[in-house]
Amino acid sequence: MKINLKKKPRIFQVKVGEKKISLKDTCKIKLKNNEQVTFKHLKSEYDVAKKDWGYYATPSINGRLKKFNFRTFLIKNSQNKNYIFLVHKNKMKSFKKYCKNDNQIILVELTNGVKKFITKS
């Protein structure tokens, strides 16, 4: 694993509804295959693991994320782009306000699983 902390973080503006907020890009992490990083906040954790085919982008949605009090949503924004949002269960009111102010649409909640999906090879 290689961590590059930025001496001068890149600060950029994003629009949330009619309001602009600043985000700070502080570091880059390069993982080798089968390495994982865990982000911690209070008692919650979020993992990303590198595989030779790509990434496990989240811990199990209906397992570890749920255990750490996250609800998982597939979202579509006003530019028709899709995102996965992890929302702490105690922050649902704030999340719904954010979605409304930024014209985000909840397509589906994934927390408790979805219908079986079979890929064809």
Summary of the structure (lengths in Angstrom):
residues: 121
radius of gyration: 16.5
end to end distance: 32.5
largest distance: 46.5
contacts: 262
relative contact order: 0.15
helix: 14%
strand: 52%
